Amino acid sequence: MTGWAAVLLLACMPKTFQEDRLPVASVQRTTGSFNADYDTVWNATMEILSELSQFEAFDENTGYIRTSWMPGYSDYVFKNFTGTRVPEPIQYQWEVQVTADGTRTLVEVVAREQVEKDIISSNLEFRGQLYQWIDIQSSTAKEYAMLKEVESVIESRGSSGGYDYEY
């Protein structure tokens, strides 16, 4: 094959779309540790989450909360239009575990995120729909912001701060 034939062959090959190179989904846990009793932290967490979404499940005895899916925008997955990066629409769902840990209370947060992609540009298998929701990894920005809001509610109720976060 001559050099020109190779160049022509490469030029005719299908191109991948930049926006379709999605990060591999994995669970990103973000944990806040608060210097407040379990009930105060549970109530603050429920208050913040109830402002954002409805609940699919919650159990105060086990400390588990799961919200319904909510619409939003990705923090780091973008559509590229002529050099302009437009945040990709997503849906996300909170899974939260509140646990008493001695004198502190832990809040572990996972935001499950999904982006809707068409099967053609994403090279997906057809399953009766042109668009499919694909799991993507969270940047943990939403989780961190939610824990900061829980912290604000706890402080507004007179509990002395004292908190830290793990990513």
C-alpha positions as CSV (number, residue, x, y, z in Angstrom):
1,M,0.0,0.0,0.0
2,T,1.4,3.4,-0.9
3,G,1.7,6.2,1.5
4,W,-1.2,8.1,-0.2
5,A,-3.4,5.0,0.0
6,A,-2.8,4.7,3.7
7,V,-3.6,8.4,4.3
8,L,-6.8,8.1,2.2
9,L,-7.8,4.9,4.1
10,L,-7.3,6.6,7.5
11,A,-9.2,9.7,6.4
12,C,-12.2,7.6,5.5
13,M,-12.3,5.7,8.7
14,P,-15.2,6.6,11.1
15,K,-14.4,9.1,13.7
16,T,-15.3,8.7,17.4
17,F,-17.2,11.5,19.0
18,Q,-15.3,13.3,21.8
19,E,-18.5,13.5,23.9
20,D,-18.9,9.7,23.7
21,R,-15.7,8.9,25.5
22,L,-17.4,8.6,28.9
23,P,-15.6,7.9,32.1
24,V,-15.8,4.4,33.4
25,A,-18.5,4.2,36.1
26,S,-17.4,3.3,39.6
27,V,-18.8,4.1,43.0
28,Q,-17.3,7.3,44.6
29,R,-18.2,7.5,48.3
30,T,-17.9,10.8,50.0
31,T,-18.1,10.8,53.8
32,G,-18.7,13.6,56.2
33,S,-18.0,13.2,59.9
34,F,-20.1,15.6,62.1
35,N,-19.7,16.5,65.8
36,A,-23.4,16.1,66.5
37,D,-25.7,13.4,67.7
38,Y,-27.4,10.9,65.3
39,D,-30.9,12.5,65.5
40,T,-29.6,16.0,64.7
41,V,-27.6,14.7,61.7
42,W,-30.4,12.4,60.5
43,N,-32.9,15.3,60.6
44,A,-30.6,17.7,58.8
45,T,-29.9,15.2,56.1
46,M,-33.6,14.4,55.6
47,E,-34.4,18.1,55.4
48,I,-31.7,18.8,52.8
49,L,-32.7,15.8,50.6
50,S,-36.4,16.5,50.9
51,E,-35.8,19.9,49.3
52,L,-34.0,18.2,46.4
53,S,-36.1,15.2,45.6
54,Q,-38.7,12.7,46.7
55,F,-37.6,9.6,48.6
56,E,-37.7,6.0,47.1
57,A,-36.7,4.5,50.5
58,F,-35.6,5.6,53.9
59,D,-35.2,3.9,57.3
60,E,-34.2,5.9,60.3
61,N,-33.3,2.8,62.3
62,T,-30.7,1.7,59.8
63,G,-29.8,5.2,58.6
64,Y,-30.4,4.5,55.0
65,I,-31.9,7.0,52.5
66,R,-32.4,6.7,48.7
67,T,-34.0,9.4,46.6
68,S,-35.8,9.3,43.3
69,W,-33.9,10.1,40.1
70,M,-33.4,13.9,39.6
71,P,-32.4,15.8,36.4
72,G,-29.2,17.7,36.4
73,Y,-26.0,18.5,34.5
74,S,-22.6,16.8,34.6
75,D,-19.7,18.5,36.2
76,Y,-17.2,17.0,33.7
77,V,-18.9,15.3,30.8
78,F,-19.5,17.8,28.0
79,K,-20.9,18.0,24.5
80,N,-18.5,19.7,22.2
81,F,-20.0,22.2,19.7
82,T,-17.5,24.1,17.6
83,G,-15.1,24.5,20.5
84,T,-17.8,25.3,23.1
85,R,-18.2,22.8,26.0
86,V,-21.8,22.3,27.0
87,P,-22.5,20.3,30.2
88,E,-24.2,17.0,29.4
89,P,-27.7,16.6,30.8
90,I,-27.7,13.7,33.4
91,Q,-30.0,12.1,35.9
92,Y,-28.7,11.3,39.4
93,Q,-29.9,9.6,42.6
94,W,-28.6,10.0,46.1
95,E,-27.8,7.0,48.3
96,V,-27.0,8.0,51.9
97,Q,-26.0,6.1,55.0
98,V,-26.1,7.9,58.4
99,T,-24.2,6.1,61.2
100,A,-23.4,6.9,64.8
101,D,-19.7,6.6,65.5
102,G,-18.9,7.3,69.1
103,T,-19.4,11.0,69.7
104,R,-19.5,11.8,66.0
105,T,-22.1,10.9,63.3
106,L,-20.9,9.8,59.8
107,V,-22.9,10.6,56.6
108,E,-21.7,8.5,53.6
109,V,-23.0,9.8,50.3
110,V,-23.0,8.2,46.8
111,A,-24.5,10.0,43.8
112,R,-25.3,7.5,41.1
113,E,-25.2,9.4,37.8
114,Q,-26.4,8.5,34.4
115,V,-26.1,10.2,31.0
116,E,-28.5,9.5,28.1
117,K,-26.7,8.5,24.9
118,D,-27.9,7.4,21.5
119,I,-26.9,3.8,20.5
120,I,-25.4,4.8,17.2
121,S,-22.7,7.3,18.3
122,S,-22.1,5.4,21.6
123,N,-21.7,2.0,19.8
124,L,-24.3,0.4,22.1
125,E,-26.4,-2.7,21.5
126,F,-30.0,-2.0,20.3
127,R,-32.5,-2.9,23.1
128,G,-35.7,-1.5,21.7
129,Q,-34.8,2.2,22.3
130,L,-32.6,4.6,20.4
131,Y,-31.5,6.3,23.6
132,Q,-30.2,4.5,26.7
133,W,-29.1,5.7,30.2
134,I,-25.5,4.9,30.8
135,D,-23.9,4.9,34.3
136,I,-21.0,7.4,34.7
137,Q,-18.8,8.2,37.6
138,S,-19.7,11.2,39.8
139,S,-17.1,13.9,40.2
140,T,-18.2,14.1,44.0
141,A,-18.9,17.8,43.6
142,K,-22.6,17.2,44.3
143,E,-21.9,15.0,47.3
144,Y,-19.5,17.6,48.8
145,A,-22.1,20.4,48.3
146,M,-24.8,18.3,49.9
147,L,-22.6,17.6,53.0
148,K,-21.8,21.3,53.3
149,E,-25.6,22.0,53.3
150,V,-26.1,19.3,56.1
151,E,-23.3,21.0,58.0
152,S,-25.0,24.4,57.7
153,V,-28.3,23.0,59.0
154,I,-26.5,21.3,61.9
155,E,-24.7,24.6,62.8
156,S,-28.0,26.6,62.5
157,R,-29.5,24.2,65.2
158,G,-26.8,25.1,67.7
159,S,-24.5,22.1,67.3
160,S,-20.9,23.1,67.5
161,G,-19.4,22.3,64.1
162,G,-16.5,20.1,64.0
163,Y,-16.6,18.2,60.8
164,D,-14.3,16.7,58.2
165,Y,-14.7,14.9,54.8
166,E,-13.2,11.9,53.1
167,Y,-13.3,11.3,49.3
